[in-house]
Amino acid sequence: MKSLALFAALLVLGECAITYKDCGSVAGKITGITVSNCTTSPCQLKKGGNYTVNVTFATKEASDNAFAYVKGILDGIAVPFPLPNPDACMDPNSQIKCPLKNNQTYLYSATLPVSKEYPDVKVVVKWELQDAKTNGNDLFCFETPIVVVG
């Protein structure tokens, strides 16, 4: 019953729990991902829109740092997508307060603008939050398909 209530609340807020594949979360475990203004998976991201990605994850080790990296994968080629503030510890909007403690659950948030210059395209997004202290182990890593639409 709790799951149904949560699902209904997310739909009212215009969010959807997206379909994703874990791609190597070594130092953490993803427990949920939502995207604002997305009501289906794969998300259809409209050009000129802003989308907030929320990732809930549990840590498997302590970490002093957390840096986000996003890539678009099209036909097997990964193209980096620069984030406005990749340092999650320094970004006040990320919801992350460092240092991260072992065996704790955190919510990471980032808002991405979708440029009007992007082509209409289906692409796989790869999103990593890495701990620089532990040689770049992924606190989380996920891949999810998206569709950019006009």
DRENTORKOL-3810 file (N, C-alpha, C; in nm, 4 decimals):
REM DRENTORKOL-3810
@n.u->0.0821; n.v->-0.1195; n.w->0.0000; ca.u->0.0000; ca.v->0.0000; ca.w->0.0000; c.u->0.0866; c.v->0.1261; c.w->0.0000
@n.u->0.2000; n.v->0.1225; n.w->0.0761; ca.u->0.2909; ca.v->0.2366; ca.w->0.0772; c.u->0.3439; c.v->0.2656; c.w->-0.0622
@n.u->0.3799; n.v->0.1592; n.w->-0.1369; ca.u->0.4334; ca.v->0.1762; ca.w->-0.2716; c.u->0.3310; c.v->0.2428; c.w->-0.3626
@n.u->0.2057; n.v->0.2035; n.w->-0.3512; ca.u->0.1013; ca.v->0.2621; ca.w->-0.4328; c.u->0.0833; c.v->0.4100; c.w->-0.3995
@n.u->0.0872; n.v->0.4442; n.w->-0.2724; ca.u->0.0742; ca.v->0.5839; ca.w->-0.2305; c.u->0.1923; c.v->0.6664; c.w->-0.2808
@n.u->0.3133; n.v->0.6126; n.w->-0.2742; ca.u->0.4316; ca.v->0.6822; ca.w->-0.3224; c.u->0.4215; c.v->0.7032; c.w->-0.4734
@n.u->0.3809; n.v->0.5991; n.w->-0.5465; ca.u->0.3656; ca.v->0.6091; ca.w->-0.6913; c.u->0.2646; c.v->0.7175; c.w->-0.7268
@n.u->0.1518; n.v->0.7206; n.w->-0.6579; ca.u->0.0488; ca.v->0.8213; ca.w->-0.6839; c.u->0.1011; c.v->0.9614; c.w->-0.6539
@n.u->0.1764; n.v->0.9755; n.w->-0.5460; ca.u->0.2332; ca.v->1.1064; ca.w->-0.5102; c.u->0.3322; c.v->1.1528; c.w->-0.6162
@n.u->0.4144; n.v->1.0620; n.w->-0.6671; ca.u->0.5118; ca.v->1.0993; ca.w->-0.7703; c.u->0.4424; c.v->1.1415; c.w->-0.8986
@n.u->0.3340; n.v->1.0744; n.w->-0.9357; ca.u->0.2611; ca.v->1.1134; ca.w->-1.0557; c.u->0.2004; c.v->1.2521; c.w->-1.0397
@n.u->0.1490; n.v->1.2827; n.w->-0.9214; ca.u->0.0924; ca.v->1.4146; ca.w->-0.8963; c.u->0.1999; c.v->1.5213; c.w->-0.9080
@n.u->0.3195; n.v->1.4905; n.w->-0.8625; ca.u->0.4302; ca.v->1.5856; ca.w->-0.8692; c.u->0.4924; c.v->1.5913; c.w->-1.0084
@n.u->0.4490; n.v->1.5074; n.w->-1.1013; ca.u->0.5054; ca.v->1.5071; ca.w->-1.2349; c.u->0.6390; c.v->1.4360; c.w->-1.2413
@n.u->0.6596; n.v->1.3396; n.w->-1.1555; ca.u->0.7836; ca.v->1.2631; ca.w->-1.1546; c.u->0.7513; c.v->1.1173; c.w->-1.1787
@n.u->0.8524; n.v->1.0477; n.w->-1.2249; ca.u->0.8359; ca.v->0.9057; ca.w->-1.2502; c.u->0.9632; c.v->0.8352; c.w->-1.2058
@n.u->0.9462; n.v->0.7196; n.w->-1.1444; ca.u->1.0613; ca.v->0.6354; ca.w->-1.1140; c.u->1.1043; c.v->0.5754; c.w->-1.2470
@n.u->1.2253; n.v->0.6069; n.w->-1.2892; ca.u->1.2689; ca.v->0.5660; ca.w->-1.4222; c.u->1.3256; c.v->0.4248; c.w->-1.4231
@n.u->1.3267; n.v->0.3672; n.w->-1.5413; ca.u->1.3904; ca.v->0.2385; ca.w->-1.5629; c.u->1.5390; c.v->0.2651; c.w->-1.5853
@n.u->1.6246; n.v->0.1918; n.w->-1.5152; ca.u->1.7684; ca.v->0.2135; ca.w->-1.5288; c.u->1.8424; c.v->0.0818; c.w->-1.5118
@n.u->1.9683; n.v->0.0835; n.w->-1.5556; ca.u->2.0587; ca.v->-0.0298; ca.w->-1.5363; c.u->2.1762; c.v->0.0201; c.w->-1.4530
@n.u->2.2076; n.v->-0.0511; n.w->-1.3449; ca.u->2.3256; ca.v->-0.0169; ca.w->-1.2663; c.u->2.4486; c.v->-0.0533; c.w->-1.3487
@n.u->2.5413; n.v->0.0412; n.w->-1.3630; ca.u->2.6579; ca.v->0.0173; ca.w->-1.4478; c.u->2.7888; c.v->0.0185; c.w->-1.3686
@n.u->2.7819; n.v->-0.0199; n.w->-1.2416; ca.u->2.9055; ca.v->-0.0329; ca.w->-1.1657; c.u->2.9114; c.v->0.0454; c.w->-1.0372
@n.u->2.8028; n.v->0.0479; n.w->-0.9616; ca.u->2.8013; ca.v->0.1174; ca.w->-0.8324; c.u->2.8825; c.v->0.0359; c.w->-0.7327
@n.u->3.0104; n.v->0.0708; n.w->-0.7183; ca.u->3.1029; ca.v->-0.0041; ca.w->-0.6336; c.u->3.0937; c.v->0.0406; c.w->-0.4880
@n.u->3.0918; n.v->0.1717; n.w->-0.4652; ca.u->3.0979; ca.v->0.2265; ca.w->-0.3300; c.u->2.9607; c.v->0.2635; c.w->-0.2751
@n.u->2.8554; n.v->0.2238; n.w->-0.3464; ca.u->2.7204; ca.v->0.2531; ca.w->-0.3017; c.u->2.6205; c.v->0.1655; c.w->-0.3744
@n.u->2.4922; n.v->0.1825; n.w->-0.3380; ca.u->2.3851; ca.v->0.1053; ca.w->-0.4009; c.u->2.2666; c.v->0.1975; c.w->-0.4236
@n.u->2.2206; n.v->0.2035; n.w->-0.5479; ca.u->2.1054; ca.v->0.2860; ca.w->-0.5832; c.u->1.9787; c.v->0.2217; c.w->-0.5272
@n.u->1.8939; n.v->0.3039; n.w->-0.4638; ca.u->1.7666; ca.v->0.2530; ca.w->-0.4144; c.u->1.6484; c.v->0.3148; c.w->-0.4883
@n.u->1.6718; n.v->0.4192; n.w->-0.5684; ca.u->1.5645; ca.v->0.4769; ca.w->-0.6475; c.u->1.6107; c.v->0.5973; c.w->-0.7264
@n.u->1.5474; n.v->0.6193; n.w->-0.8426; ca.u->1.5783; ca.v->0.7346; ca.w->-0.9268; c.u->1.4472; c.v->0.7905; c.w->-0.9803
@n.u->1.4310; n.v->0.9223; n.w->-0.9694; ca.u->1.3169; ca.v->0.9903; ca.w->-1.0301; c.u->1.3679; c.v->1.1079; c.w->-1.1129
@n.u->1.2844; n.v->1.1501; n.w->-1.2079; ca.u->1.3161; ca.v->1.2656; ca.w->-1.2917; c.u->1.1927; c.v->1.3547; c.w->-1.2940
@n.u->1.2130; n.v->1.4851; n.w->-1.2686; ca.u->1.1004; ca.v->1.5789; ca.w->-1.2715; c.u->1.0489; c.v->1.5955; c.w->-1.4140
@n.u->0.9229; n.v->1.6311; n.w->-1.4247; ca.u->0.8586; ca.v->1.6537; ca.w->-1.5539; c.u->0.8681; c.v->1.5330; c.w->-1.6462
@n.u->0.8753; n.v->1.4167; n.w->-1.5867; ca.u->0.8829; ca.v->1.2912; ca.w->-1.6608; c.u->0.7764; c.v->1.1993; c.w->-1.6021
@n.u->0.6852; n.v->1.1554; n.w->-1.6867; ca.u->0.5770; ca.v->1.0706; ca.w->-1.6371; c.u->0.5819; c.v->0.9292; c.w->-1.6935
@n.u->0.6760; n.v->0.9036; n.w->-1.7846; ca.u->0.6937; ca.v->0.7696; ca.w->-1.8401; c.u->0.8425; c.v->0.7411; c.w->-1.8537
@n.u->0.8749; n.v->0.6153; n.w->-1.8672; ca.u->1.0141; ca.v->0.5780; ca.w->-1.8905; c.u->1.0183; c.v->0.5008; c.w->-2.0218
@n.u->1.1011; n.v->0.5394; n.w->-2.1196; ca.u->1.2055; ca.v->0.6419; ca.w->-2.1091; c.u->1.1457; c.v->0.7831; c.w->-2.1067
@n.u->1.2148; n.v->0.8713; n.w->-2.0367; ca.u->1.1707; ca.v->1.0097; ca.w->-2.0265; c.u->1.1819; c.v->1.0778; c.w->-2.1623
@n.u->1.0822; n.v->1.1589; n.w->-2.1913; ca.u->1.0880; ca.v->1.2435; ca.w->-2.3087; c.u->1.1227; c.v->1.3831; c.w->-2.2602
@n.u->1.2424; n.v->1.4273; n.w->-2.2925; ca.u->1.2916; ca.v->1.5569; ca.w->-2.2482; c.u->1.2718; c.v->1.6583; c.w->-2.3600
@n.u->1.1957; n.v->1.7618; n.w->-2.3298; ca.u->1.1675; ca.v->1.8639; ca.w->-2.4307; c.u->1.2794; c.v->1.9663; c.w->-2.4352
@n.u->1.3169; n.v->2.0009; n.w->-2.5573; ca.u->1.4202; ca.v->2.1030; ca.w->-2.5771; c.u->1.3760; c.v->2.2321; c.w->-2.5097
@n.u->1.4694; n.v->2.2974; n.w->-2.4424; ca.u->1.4402; ca.v->2.4209; ca.w->-2.3715; c.u->1.3899; c.v->2.3986; c.w->-2.2301
@n.u->1.3726; n.v->2.2720; n.w->-2.1898; ca.u->1.3232; ca.v->2.2410; ca.w->-2.0559; c.u->1.4362; c.v->2.2134; c.w->-1.9579
@n.u->1.4027; n.v->2.2153; n.w->-1.8313; ca.u->1.4952; ca.v->2.1793; ca.w->-1.7236; c.u->1.4402; c.v->2.0569; c.w->-1.6531
@n.u->1.5267; n.v->1.9629; n.w->-1.6219; ca.u->1.4864; ca.v->1.8375; ca.w->-1.5600; c.u->1.5743; c.v->1.8102; c.w->-1.4393
@n.u->1.5107; n.v->1.7786; n.w->-1.3270; ca.u->1.5855; ca.v->1.7476; ca.w->-1.2055; c.u->1.5879; c.v->1.5971; c.w->-1.1857
@n.u->1.7089; n.v->1.5446; n.w->-1.1746; ca.u->1.7311; ca.v->1.4026; ca.w->-1.1503; c.u->1.7560; c.v->1.3863; c.w->-1.0009
@n.u->1.6820; n.v->1.2951; n.w->-0.9373; ca.u->1.6988; ca.v->1.2643; ca.w->-0.7950; c.u->1.7375; c.v->1.1180; c.w->-0.7813
@n.u->1.8533; n.v->1.0944; n.w->-0.7208; ca.u->1.9019; ca.v->0.9579; ca.w->-0.7008; c.u->1.9154; c.v->0.9328; c.w->-0.5513
@n.u->1.8441; n.v->0.8327; n.w->-0.5023; ca.u->1.8592; ca.v->0.7900; ca.w->-0.3633; c.u->1.9545; c.v->0.6716; c.w->-0.3639
@n.u->2.0587; n.v->0.6796; n.w->-0.2804; ca.u->2.1582; ca.v->0.5720; ca.w->-0.2771; c.u->2.2097; c.v->0.5529; c.w->-0.1356
@n.u->2.2561; n.v->0.4320; n.w->-0.1094; ca.u->2.3154; ca.v->0.3980; ca.w->0.0200; c.u->2.4656; c.v->0.3775; c.w->-0.0009
@n.u->2.5444; n.v->0.4333; n.w->0.0879; ca.u->2.6897; ca.v->0.4210; ca.w->0.0762; c.u->2.7385; c.v->0.2877; c.w->0.1326
@n.u->2.8467; n.v->0.2386; n.w->0.0729; ca.u->2.9131; ca.v->0.1180; ca.w->0.1222; c.u->3.0479; c.v->0.1524; c.w->0.1847
@n.u->3.0854; n.v->0.2800; n.w->0.1802; ca.u->3.2098; ca.v->0.3278; ca.w->0.2414; c.u->3.1988; c.v->0.4777; c.w->0.2653
@n.u->3.2848; n.v->0.5288; n.w->0.3504; ca.u->3.2889; ca.v->0.6724; ca.w->0.3767; c.u->3.3583; c.v->0.7422; c.w->0.2595
@n.u->3.3236; n.v->0.8688; n.w->0.2391; ca.u->3.3804; ca.v->0.9436; ca.w->0.1272; c.u->3.3875; c.v->1.0916; c.w->0.1625
@n.u->3.5009; n.v->1.1524; n.w->0.1301; ca.u->3.5166; ca.v->1.2962; ca.w->0.1528; c.u->3.4685; c.v->1.3793; c.w->0.0343
@n.u->3.4648; n.v->1.3187; n.w->-0.0846; ca.u->3.4338; ca.v->1.3904; ca.w->-0.2081; c.u->3.3301; c.v->1.3158; c.w->-0.2899
@n.u->3.2611; n.v->1.3903; n.w->-0.3755; ca.u->3.1660; ca.v->1.3286; ca.w->-0.4673; c.u->3.1554; c.v->1.4169; c.w->-0.5921
@n.u->3.1973; n.v->1.3616; n.w->-0.7053; ca.u->3.1961; ca.v->1.4345; ca.w->-0.8317; c.u->3.1082; c.v->1.3623; c.w->-0.9333
@n.u->3.0221; n.v->1.4382; n.w->-1.0011; ca.u->2.9281; ca.v->1.3805; ca.w->-1.0977; c.u->2.9829; c.v->1.3917; c.w->-1.2395
@n.u->2.9589; n.v->1.2864; n.w->-1.3170; ca.u->2.9972; ca.v->1.2816; ca.w->-1.4581; c.u->2.8783; c.v->1.2267; c.w->-1.5359
@n.u->2.8422; n.v->1.2957; n.w->-1.6441; ca.u->2.7299; ca.v->1.2537; ca.w->-1.7264; c.u->2.7773; c.v->1.2433; c.w->-1.8704
@n.u->2.7349; n.v->1.1345; n.w->-1.9350; ca.u->2.7686; ca.v->1.1139; ca.w->-2.0763; c.u->2.6426; c.v->1.0704; c.w->-2.1494
@n.u->2.6336; n.v->1.1097; n.w->-2.2749; ca.u->2.5305; ca.v->1.0587; ca.w->-2.3638; c.u->2.5946; c.v->0.9532; c.w->-2.4520
@n.u->2.5331; n.v->0.8364; n.w->-2.4614; ca.u->2.5880; ca.v->0.7279; ca.w->-2.5424; c.u->2.4974; c.v->0.7084; c.w->-2.6635
@n.u->2.5547; n.v->0.7317; n.w->-2.7806; ca.u->2.4811; ca.v->0.7204; ca.w->-2.9055; c.u->2.5617; c.v->0.6346; c.w->-3.0008
@n.u->2.5044; n.v->0.5262; n.w->-3.0449; ca.u->2.5742; ca.v->0.4323; ca.w->-3.1343; c.u->2.7084; c.v->0.3881; c.w->-3.0756
@n.u->2.7114; n.v->0.3658; n.w->-2.9436; ca.u->2.8309; ca.v->0.3163; ca.w->-2.8777; c.u->2.9359; c.v->0.4216; c.w->-2.8473
@n.u->2.9103; n.v->0.5460; n.w->-2.8841; ca.u->3.0069; ca.v->0.6540; ca.w->-2.8595; c.u->2.9571; c.v->0.7374; c.w->-2.7418
@n.u->3.0434; n.v->0.7522; n.w->-2.6401; ca.u->3.0091; ca.v->0.8299; ca.w->-2.5201; c.u->3.0568; c.v->0.9741; c.w->-2.5373
@n.u->2.9628; n.v->1.0675; n.w->-2.5258; ca.u->2.9938; ca.v->1.2092; ca.w->-2.5382; c.u->2.9694; c.v->1.2748; c.w->-2.4023
@n.u->3.0739; n.v->1.3364; n.w->-2.3423; ca.u->3.0555; ca.v->1.4005; ca.w->-2.2111; c.u->2.9530; c.v->1.5137; c.w->-2.2175
@n.u->2.8723; n.v->1.5217; n.w->-2.1137; ca.u->2.7766; ca.v->1.6298; ca.w->-2.0984; c.u->2.8203; c.v->1.7102; c.w->-1.9767
@n.u->2.8669; n.v->1.8331; n.w->-1.9978; ca.u->2.9176; ca.v->1.9113; ca.w->-1.8839; c.u->2.8050; c.v->1.9557; c.w->-1.7902
@n.u->2.8238; n.v->1.9283; n.w->-1.6633; ca.u->2.7288; ca.v->1.9730; ca.w->-1.5618; c.u->2.7692; c.v->2.1117; c.w->-1.5132
@n.u->2.6714; n.v->2.1960; n.w->-1.4774; ca.u->2.7042; ca.v->2.3294; ca.w->-1.4263; c.u->2.7933; c.v->2.3243; c.w->-1.3014
@n.u->2.7709; n.v->2.2268; n.w->-1.2130; ca.u->2.8522; ca.v->2.2137; ca.w->-1.0921; c.u->2.8701; c.v->2.0653; c.w->-1.0602
@n.u->2.9748; n.v->2.0018; n.w->-1.1143; ca.u->2.9926; ca.v->1.8578; ca.w->-1.0937; c.u->3.0347; c.v->1.8184; c.w->-0.9516
@n.u->3.0867; n.v->1.9137; n.w->-0.8728; ca.u->3.1284; ca.v->1.8839; ca.w->-0.7357; c.u->3.0047; c.v->1.8816; c.w->-0.6458
@n.u->2.9530; n.v->1.7623; n.w->-0.6211; ca.u->2.8296; ca.v->1.7481; ca.w->-0.5440; c.u->2.8428; c.v->1.8025; c.w->-0.4021
@n.u->2.9629; n.v->1.8002; n.w->-0.3469; ca.u->2.9825; ca.v->1.8497; ca.w->-0.2100; c.u->2.9734; c.v->2.0021; c.w->-0.2024
@n.u->3.0069; n.v->2.0685; n.w->-0.3121; ca.u->3.0072; ca.v->2.2148; ca.w->-0.3136; c.u->2.8795; c.v->2.2737; c.w->-0.3735
@n.u->2.8007; n.v->2.1922; n.w->-0.4413; ca.u->2.6775; ca.v->2.2396; ca.w->-0.5043; c.u->2.5653; c.v->2.2398; c.w->-0.4009
@n.u->2.5148; n.v->2.3579; n.w->-0.3630; ca.u->2.4099; ca.v->2.3631; ca.w->-0.2599; c.u->2.2791; c.v->2.2973; c.w->-0.3041
@n.u->2.2590; n.v->2.2790; n.w->-0.4343; ca.u->2.1360; ca.v->2.2175; ca.w->-0.4841; c.u->2.1440; c.v->2.0655; c.w->-0.4927
@n.u->2.2628; n.v->2.0092; n.w->-0.4693; ca.u->2.2794; ca.v->1.8639; ca.w->-0.4859; c.u->2.2177; c.v->1.7833; c.w->-0.3710
@n.u->2.1934; n.v->1.8469; n.w->-0.2585; ca.u->2.1413; ca.v->1.7817; ca.w->-0.1378; c.u->2.2468; c.v->1.6977; c.w->-0.0659
@n.u->2.3691; n.v->1.6932; n.w->-0.1196; ca.u->2.4767; ca.v->1.6129; ca.w->-0.0607; c.u->2.5563; c.v->1.6996; c.w->0.0366
@n.u->2.5760; n.v->1.6490; n.w->0.1555; ca.u->2.6611; ca.v->1.7138; ca.w->0.2560; c.u->2.7786; c.v->1.6208; c.w->0.2837
@n.u->2.8983; n.v->1.6662; n.w->0.2513; ca.u->3.0183; ca.v->1.5844; ca.w->0.2712; c.u->3.0824; c.v->1.6188; c.w->0.4043
@n.u->3.1511; n.v->1.5250; n.w->0.4658; ca.u->3.1827; ca.v->1.3917; ca.w->0.4149; c.u->3.0617; c.v->1.2976; c.w->0.4234
@n.u->3.0595; n.v->1.2019; n.w->0.3311; ca.u->2.9578; ca.v->1.0987; ca.w->0.3323; c.u->3.0014; c.v->0.9886; c.w->0.4280
@n.u->2.9080; n.v->0.9367; n.w->0.5028; ca.u->2.9389; ca.v->0.8322; ca.w->0.6003; c.u->2.9023; c.v->0.6950; c.w->0.5452
@n.u->2.9715; n.v->0.5928; n.w->0.5930; ca.u->2.9456; ca.v->0.4552; ca.w->0.5534; c.u->2.8075; c.v->0.4110; c.w->0.6012
@n.u->2.7411; n.v->0.3298; n.w->0.5208; ca.u->2.6104; ca.v->0.2718; ca.w->0.5546; c.u->2.5028; c.v->0.3769; c.w->0.5840
@n.u->2.5041; n.v->0.4862; n.w->0.5078; ca.u->2.4015; ca.v->0.5898; ca.w->0.5201; c.u->2.3297; c.v->0.6032; c.w->0.3865
@n.u->2.2069; n.v->0.6524; n.w->0.3906; ca.u->2.1306; ca.v->0.6765; ca.w->0.2689; c.u->2.1294; c.v->0.8260; c.w->0.2405
@n.u->2.1526; n.v->0.8608; n.w->0.1129; ca.u->2.1597; ca.v->0.9999; ca.w->0.0699; c.u->2.0709; c.v->1.0214; c.w->-0.0517
@n.u->2.0293; n.v->1.1468; n.w->-0.0696; ca.u->1.9581; ca.v->1.1887; ca.w->-0.1890; c.u->2.0490; c.v->1.2858; c.w->-0.2634
@n.u->2.0761; n.v->1.2557; n.w->-0.3902; ca.u->2.1544; ca.v->1.3435; ca.w->-0.4764; c.u->2.0595; c.v->1.4033; c.w->-0.5798
@n.u->2.0677; n.v->1.5348; n.w->-0.5996; ca.u->1.9843; ca.v->1.6029; ca.w->-0.6985; c.u->2.0702; c.v->1.6868; c.w->-0.7913
@n.u->2.0328; n.v->1.6898; n.w->-0.9174; ca.u->2.0988; ca.v->1.7772; ca.w->-1.0148; c.u->1.9952; c.v->1.8169; c.w->-1.1191
@n.u->1.9997; n.v->1.9439; n.w->-1.1599; ca.u->1.9088; ca.v->1.9923; ca.w->-1.2622; c.u->1.9859; c.v->2.0125; c.w->-1.3918
@n.u->1.9304; n.v->1.9557; n.w->-1.4986; ca.u->1.9932; ca.v->1.9639; ca.w->-1.6299; c.u->1.9061; c.v->2.0439; c.w->-1.7254
@n.u->1.9662; n.v->2.1418; n.w->-1.7909; ca.u->1.8929; ca.v->2.2090; ca.w->-1.8978; c.u->1.9078; c.v->2.1286; c.w->-2.0273
@n.u->1.8018; n.v->2.1195; n.w->-2.1046; ca.u->1.8074; ca.v->2.0536; ca.w->-2.2350; c.u->1.8057; c.v->2.1643; c.w->-2.3398
@n.u->1.9180; n.v->2.1812; n.w->-2.4053; ca.u->1.9349; ca.v->2.2896; ca.w->-2.5011; c.u->1.8386; c.v->2.2768; c.w->-2.6192
@n.u->1.7916; n.v->2.3914; n.w->-2.6671; ca.u->1.7083; ca.v->2.3941; ca.w->-2.7863; c.u->1.7882; c.v->2.3529; c.w->-2.9101
@n.u->1.9208; n.v->2.3550; n.w->-2.8970; ca.u->2.0092; ca.v->2.3203; ca.w->-3.0087; c.u->2.0250; c.v->2.1696; c.w->-3.0263
@n.u->1.9858; n.v->2.0907; n.w->-2.9269; ca.u->2.0008; ca.v->1.9453; ca.w->-2.9379; c.u->1.9105; c.v->1.8912; c.w->-3.0480
@n.u->1.9570; n.v->1.7884; n.w->-3.1177; ca.u->1.8693; ca.v->1.7256; ca.w->-3.2176; c.u->1.7651; c.v->1.6366; c.w->-3.1484
@n.u->1.6580; n.v->1.6055; n.w->-3.2201; ca.u->1.5632; ca.v->1.5046; ca.w->-3.1719; c.u->1.6367; c.v->1.3715; c.w->-3.1800
@n.u->1.6524; n.v->1.3047; n.w->-3.0663; ca.u->1.7360; ca.v->1.1849; ca.w->-3.0646; c.u->1.7001; c.v->1.0949; c.w->-2.9476
@n.u->1.7168; n.v->0.9648; n.w->-2.9686; ca.u->1.7106; ca.v->0.8674; ca.w->-2.8596; c.u->1.8539; c.v->0.8410; c.w->-2.8184
@n.u->1.8802; n.v->0.8470; n.w->-2.6902; ca.u->2.0160; ca.v->0.8305; ca.w->-2.6407; c.u->2.0128; c.v->0.7628; c.w->-2.5039
@n.u->2.1208; n.v->0.6953; n.w->-2.4690; ca.u->2.1354; ca.v->0.6381; ca.w->-2.3356; c.u->2.2214; c.v->0.7343; c.w->-2.2543
@n.u->2.1723; n.v->0.7725; n.w->-2.1386; ca.u->2.2477; ca.v->0.8602; ca.w->-2.0491; c.u->2.3187; c.v->0.7738; c.w->-1.9454
@n.u->2.4481; n.v->0.7986; n.w->-1.9289; ca.u->2.5273; ca.v->0.7322; ca.w->-1.8240; c.u->2.5623; c.v->0.8387; c.w->-1.7211
@n.u->2.5228; n.v->0.8132; n.w->-1.5941; ca.u->2.5434; ca.v->0.9114; ca.w->-1.4875; c.u->2.6212; c.v->0.8436; c.w->-1.3755
@n.u->2.7342; n.v->0.9054; n.w->-1.3393; ca.u->2.8181; ca.v->0.8519; ca.w->-1.2319; c.u->2.8395; c.v->0.9579; c.w->-1.1247
@n.u->2.8382; n.v->0.9153; n.w->-1.0003; ca.u->2.8807; ca.v->0.9988; ca.w->-0.8888; c.u->2.9996; c.v->0.9259; c.w->-0.8282
@n.u->3.1190; n.v->0.9868; n.w->-0.8433; ca.u->3.2419; ca.v->0.9195; ca.w->-0.8034; c.u->3.3028; c.v->0.9809; c.w->-0.6790
@n.u->3.3678; n.v->0.8950; n.w->-0.6030; ca.u->3.4455; ca.v->0.9355; ca.w->-0.4860; c.u->3.5906; c.v->0.9469; c.w->-0.5302
@n.u->3.6414; n.v->1.0686; n.w->-0.5391; ca.u->3.7791; ca.v->1.0902; ca.w->-0.5855; c.u->3.8815; c.v->1.0294; c.w->-0.4900
@n.u->3.8484; n.v->1.0226; n.w->-0.3617; ca.u->3.9425; ca.v->0.9708; ca.w->-0.2618; c.u->3.9709; c.v->0.8217; c.w->-0.2823
@n.u->3.8725; n.v->0.7485; n.w->-0.3293; ca.u->3.8906; ca.v->0.6042; ca.w->-0.3460; c.u->3.9170; c.v->0.5688; c.w->-0.4925
@n.u->4.0003; n.v->0.6487; n.w->-0.5565; ca.u->4.0412; ca.v->0.6232; ca.w->-0.6947; c.u->3.9247; c.v->0.6215; c.w->-0.7922
@n.u->3.8274; n.v->0.7047; n.w->-0.7683; ca.u->3.7169; ca.v->0.7172; ca.w->-0.8615; c.u->3.6161; c.v->0.6049; c.w->-0.8574
@n.u->3.6039; n.v->0.5366; n.w->-0.7441; ca.u->3.4975; ca.v->0.4363; ca.w->-0.7321; c.u->3.3629; c.v->0.5044; c.w->-0.7459
@n.u->3.2712; n.v->0.4386; n.w->-0.8116; ca.u->3.1383; ca.v->0.4945; ca.w->-0.8278; c.u->3.0556; c.v->0.4757; c.w->-0.7016
@n.u->3.0109; n.v->0.5879; n.w->-0.6440; ca.u->2.9107; ca.v->0.5818; ca.w->-0.5377; c.u->2.7807; c.v->0.5319; c.w->-0.5989
@n.u->2.7549; n.v->0.5770; n.w->-0.7218; ca.u->2.6519; ca.v->0.5151; ca.w->-0.8036; c.u->2.6857; c.v->0.5368; c.w->-0.9500
@n.u->2.6350; n.v->0.4476; n.w->-1.0311; ca.u->2.6476; ca.v->0.4569; ca.w->-1.1760; c.u->2.5214; c.v->0.3950; c.w->-1.2343
@n.u->2.4534; n.v->0.4715; n.w->-1.3211; ca.u->2.3365; ca.v->0.4140; ca.w->-1.3858; c.u->2.3305; c.v->0.4595; c.w->-1.5316
@n.u->2.2645; n.v->0.3768; n.w->-1.6113; ca.u->2.2352; ca.v->0.4103; ca.w->-1.7497; c.u->2.0851; c.v->0.4038; c.w->-1.7688
@n.u->2.0318; n.v->0.5006; n.w->-1.8421; ca.u->1.8898; ca.v->0.5009; ca.w->-1.8700; c.u->1.8653; c.v->0.5616; c.w->-2.0085
@n.u->1.7692; n.v->0.5089; n.w->-2.0820; ca.u->1.7380; ca.v->0.5684; ca.w->-2.2119; c.u->1.6528; c.v->0.6941; c.w->-2.1938
@n.u->1.6759; n.v->0.7930; n.w->-2.2811; ca.u->1.5930; ca.v->0.9130; ca.w->-2.2847; c.u->1.5657; c.v->0.9457; c.w->-2.4315
@n.u->1.4672; n.v->1.0318; n.w->-2.4510; ca.u->1.4353; ca.v->1.0783; ca.w->-2.5856; c.u->1.4285; c.v->1.2302; c.w->-2.5799
@n.u->1.5099; n.v->1.2986; n.w->-2.6623; ca.u->1.5032; ca.v->1.4435; ca.w->-2.6719; c.u->1.4038; c.v->1.4749; c.w->-2.7824
@n.u->1.3041; n.v->1.5586; n.w->-2.7491; ca.u->1.1994; ca.v->1.5931; ca.w->-2.8449; c.u->1.1845; c.v->1.7442; c.w->-2.8557
@n.u->1.1365; n.v->1.7878; n.w->-2.9722; ca.u->1.1148; ca.v->1.9311; ca.w->-2.9979; c.u->0.9963; c.v->1.9797; c.w->-2.9320
END
